[in-house]
């Protein structure tokens, strides 16, 4: 049953496809992204698709909605906020009557809508799914009255703005840390001429992990044993490894390399050069190295940040095969510079402080994103009409 005052429509009742090729104006070229909606193409770091002949571009106007025909089922749509040209690979929608386009841009990101777009897309495989306008027009939707559309859009857009501000803070923190690392750890760091230069293997033993074989044998795994560290466990963690998806049995652990809380490990395959400090008992496979027997002249936290600073250099040394990897000899032979122990501690404390603040900011951003998702589902479905009125006031 539709909420009071809401009507059931098909999206073709609300939007028409626009094919506007008025290219005589000088306008920016726009692109549709999954995470940022519609943006200027020159603001993107990634290389865009092949160039399109200029006379093939479509003109989009503020209030239009553009979507990626191949990625609508993944959320590839957004509100057009400035006039611009868009590749014909995208579809441009314009309201047929008086509608709040901002509301519909939010609605198109709701999980139920995304699933409808996937169901109505055509193609034999996911990477070939296409949602052309004819299929889009048949998608069912709930249409609130215009005043309610505007209220919902205002609420969700205010959350978007809060998230954008939090993301901007995080970006500044990442840049600040990079600047600090450059000042403190690079070859041009102040006072670095007095630092000792040596190979990493002189500071710690570099020990490669091992895997029980065959890895598919269920004997090696358990519900209760030590963690089994995989690359995915590390890439989704921050500085500290707190959890692994899988655990090893005693038999499996005997055929691997054990690590203890406080140990530093680093990935040497696939995602090369990512260090992490373990907070759990676990085992590592041969896609990792363990740095143990660390010299008493080295502060462990400083060593972690030194590895972090050298990660790009290590990745550049990767041997290309089915996936990029490096070996223990490459890691052990890495040239590093070491300040006095007192300065190591000072540097480690400074970098730890900015990481502490960054991680708190990341957690807050995750909470905001979760709240945004829940709020979008509730409001777009009309489950909280009273709450909408209350918040709008």
N, C-alpha and C positions, 0 to 999 in steps of 0.2 A: 504494500500500500504506500502510495506517494505521500510525503509530508504535506500538511495543510498548505494550500496555495501553490504547490509545486506541480508541474505537468510533465508527463512522459513524452519525450520527443525523439526523433532521430536527428543526428547531427547535421544532416542535410537540410533539415528545417531551419537550422540556426545559422549555418555558414554556407557561403558560396565559394567556389574556387575562383581565384583571381589569376588571370594571365595578362598582366599589364607590362607591355614592352616599351614604355616611354623612356628611352635611354638618352634623350637629348640633355637631360639634366646632369650636373656633376654631383654624384652621390656616393657615399662609401659603399663598399661591398660587404655584405653581411654573411654570416654563417650560423648554422644551428648546431649547438653542442648538447651533449647529454647532461652535463652538470651546470652549465651557465646559461642555458637557453640561447637566445639570439644575441650575438655579439658582432663587433666589427671583425672582419676576417684578419686584418693585420695585427690584431691584439693576441692572436693565437701563436704559441711557440711552435706547434707542430706544423709539418708541411701539409698543405691542403691538397685536395684532389686535383687532378689535371685541370688546366685552365680551360674555360669555356669561351667560345666566341662572344664578343661583347654584345652583339645584337640578339643573342639567345637569353641574356639575363632578364629576370623579371623584376619589376619595381614593387617594393613593399612599402606600405605607409604605416604610420603610427596607429596602433589599434588592431592591425592585422595579427594573425597568428601564423607562424611558419613552422612546418614540420619536415623532418627527414623521412622521405618515403620508405627508406630501408631500415630506419631505426625508430619509428613511431612506437613500436611495441616494446622499446626499451626506454621510452621517455624522451625521445629526441624531438622536442618541440619547444616553442617559446613565444613570448609576446614581443612583437616588434615595437620598439620605443622611439625609433627615429627612421625617417625615410631612407631607403637604401636599395641597392640591387642585390638580388639573390639568385644563385644558380638554379637552373631549371630542374636540377636533381631534387630540389625541395618543392613542396606544395605550399601555396599561400592561400590562407583562408580569410574571408572578410565577413563580418556579421551581416545578415540579410536585413535585420531590423535593429531596434535599440537593444543592445546587449552590453554587458560589462565584459569586455574581452579579457581583462585581468582575472576575473573569476574563472573564465573558461580555460585560461592558460594554467591556472592552479588545478582545475578539475582534470585536465589532461595528464597530470602527474600522479593522480590518485591510483592506488593499486588496482582497483576494480576496473577503472578506465583503461589502464595499461593492458590488463588481461583481455579486455574487449578488443582493443586494437590488435593484439596478437591473434585472437580468434578470427578476426575479419581480414587479416593480412593473407595474401596469397603467395604460395611458394612451396617447393618440395622439401626445403630444409631451412633451419633457422637463419643461416647466413644469406638465404635468398628470399626471405619474406619481404613483401612489398605491400604497402597500404596506399593504394591510389585513391583519388577523391571519390570515385564511385563506391568503393568499399567503405571509406570513411563516412560517407553520407548515410549509410545504412546502420551505423552503430547507434544503439539506443542510449539514452541519457535522461537524467532528471534535470529539469530546468526550473530553478527558483524564480520567484518574481524579481524584477530588476532591483528594487531597493535591497532585497536580501542578497542578491548577487554582489552588490557593492559593499555591503557590510562584511560578507565573507572574504571578499578580495582584500579589504582593508586590514582585516585581522591577519590573514595569511601573509600578506605583503610586509606587515610590520615584523612578523617573525623572520621573514626572509632578510629584511634589513639588519636585524639583530645578528643573524648568522653571518651575513657579509662583513659586518664590523668585527665579529669574532675571528673570522678567517683573515681579515686584514691584520689584526693584532698578531695572529700566529705567523703570518708571512714576515712581519717585522721582527719577530723573535727569532725566526730561522735565519734571517739576514744578519741580525745582531750576533748570533752565535757564530756564523760563518766568518764574520769580521773579526770576532774575538779569537777564533782559532787561527786565522791568518796572522793576526798580530802576535799571538803567543807561540805558535808552532811552526810557522813557515821558516824557510831558510833565511828570510829577511827580517825575522823577528828581532826585536831589540835585545841586544846582548847575546844573540845566538852564536856569534863568532867564538864565544868561550865555551860553547856546548861541546860535549864529546860526540863524535860520529862513530857509529858502529853498525854491525848487522843485527837485525832483530833476533837472530838465533843465538846471539851472545847475551841477550837479556832474559831469555826464557827458552825452555825446551818446547819445540814445535812437534806435537804428536797428532798424527792423523787418526780419525775415527775408523771404525770397522763395522761391517754389517754381517749378521748371521745369514747364512745361505742354506737353501734358497729362501729369499725374503718372504715368499708367499706361504711358507710353512707356519701353520697356526701355533706350533709348539713354542715359537719364539715370543709370543705375545700373551699378555695377561691383563686382567682388569685392575690389579692391585700393585704391580711392580713399579720399578723406576720408569721415569718418562723416556720415551723414544723420540729424540729431537729430529724434526724434519725441517726443511727449508721454510715451509709455510708457517711453522710455529715461530720461527725467528722473524720473518718478514712482517708478521702482524703484531709483534711485540715492540716495545720501546727499548729502553736500556737493559731491562731485566727480564729474564725468562721465568715466568711464573707458572706456566702450564703447557703441557703437550697433549695433543689429541690422542696419541697412542701410548701404551706402556708395554714394557718388555717383561717376560718371565725370567726366572733365574737362569734358565738355559740360554735364553737369548742374550741376556746381559753378559754371560760368560764369553760370548763370541763377539762382543762389541767393546767399546772403550767407555769407561764410566767417568762421569764428572760429578763434582760435589758443589754444594752452595758456595758461591764466591768465585768459582772458576770462570775464566774468560775463554769463550770459544769464538770461532770465526768461520763463516761460510766460505768455502773455496770452490763451490760448483753452483751453476745457475746464477743465483744472486751472489756474485763474488765480492768478498771483502767486507761483509757486514759483521761487526763484532757484537757480542752480547754477554752479559754477566748472568750466570745461572743462579737462581734462588732455590733450586730443587735438586734432588738426586736424579740423575738421568744418564742416558747413554747416547753417544753420537755415532753416526755412520760416516762413511768415507767422504762425504760432502762437507765435512767440518774438520778443523784442527783445534786441538786443545793447547793452550799456552800455560804450562805449569812449570814448576821448579823455577819460579821467577826470582831474579837476582834481588838481594836485599837492598841494592842501590836504586830499585825501581818501585815507585808507588803504583799499586794496582789500578787505581782509578785513572791516574795519568796514562798508564799503558793502554787502558780502554780508549781514551780520547785520542791517543796517538794513532791507534789502529783506525779509529773512525776518520781521522784526518788523512790517513794514507789509503783509504778504501778505493778512491778513484784510481790511484796509481796502481794498486794491486789488480783492480779490474782490467786495467789496460794491458796487463801482463798475461791475461788469460789466454789459454790455448783453445782455439776454436775446434769444436767437434760437434757431436750431437747437441751439446750445450757447453757454454764457456766454463772453463775450470782452470785452477792453478794447483801446483803441487807443494809439498812441504819444503822442497829446496828453494822454490821461489819465495815463499813466505820467510824462511829462515835467512835468505840472502837480502831481504829488503833493507836498504840503508836508512837509518833513522838517526836523529840527533837527540841527545839526552842532556837536559840541564841538571843542576844540582837537585838533590832530593827535596830540599826546602822549596825550591822553585817549582818542582813537579807538584808538590802538595798545593801550593798557591794556585797554580794553573788549574789543577783538577777541581779545587773548590769553586773557582770562578765559573768554570764550565758546568759544573754540577748545579750551581745555583740557577743558571739560566735554563738548564734542562728541567729542573724542578718546576719552575714557573711555566715553561712550555707545556709540560705534561698536564699540569692542572688546567691550562687553557684548552688543551685538546679534549680532556674529559668533559669540560663544560660545553664545548662545541658538540661533542657526541650526544650529550643530554638535550641540547637544543634541537639537534637533527631528529632525535627520537620524538621529542615533543611536537615538532613540526609535522612529522609523519602521522602521528596519532591525531593531531588536530585537523589535518587535511582530510583524513578518512571520516572523522566525525562530522565535520561541517559540510563536506561535499555530498555526503549521503543524507544530510538533513536530520541527523539523529539528535542534534542539539540546537533546535531552533530557539528555544528559550534562552539558552546560554549565548547564542549569537546575539540576541537582542541585548542581553545583559552586558556582554563585553563591549558591544558597539556603543553603549551609553557611557 
